[in-house]
Amino acid sequence: MSIAVETRKPRKASAVLEYVPFAVVLALVAFGLLRIAMYHWREGAVLIGGALLVAAVLRAALAHRNLALLTIRTRTVDVLSYAGLGLVILFVALTITGGPLR
């Protein structure tokens, strides 16, 4: 009985740590949306594109069991999808003229 209780404690801690990468990406996206709401749409778009690139790096670097909500398909498909969409958003945000980007 005591062995089962001891094995549950590390599982709870690791279960919480599984959501940290997703929380980091979500926080970056939320901050980007906040910048967009403050009429700094280029800065917000750059932050969202950067968040997708961070998601791609985290998906490539971390093990499957540590990613929880960032895992959608296979590792290759996830990394290519996150990186591709992030680069497209960054390209659009940085090449459209008109609007501040500090």
Number of C-alpha atoms within 10 A of each C-alpha: 5 6 7 8 9 10 10 11 11 10 11 11 10 13 15 11 15 18 15 15 20 18 14 14 20 16 14 20 21 16 17 24 19 15 18 16 11 10 13 17 19 25 23 24 23 23 24 25 27 22 24 26 23 20 26 24 14 18 22 15 11 11 10 14 10 19 20 16 12 21 17 10 10 10 17 11 13 18 22 14 17 21 21 16 16 23 17 12 19 21 14 14 20 14 9 9 10 7 12 10 13 6
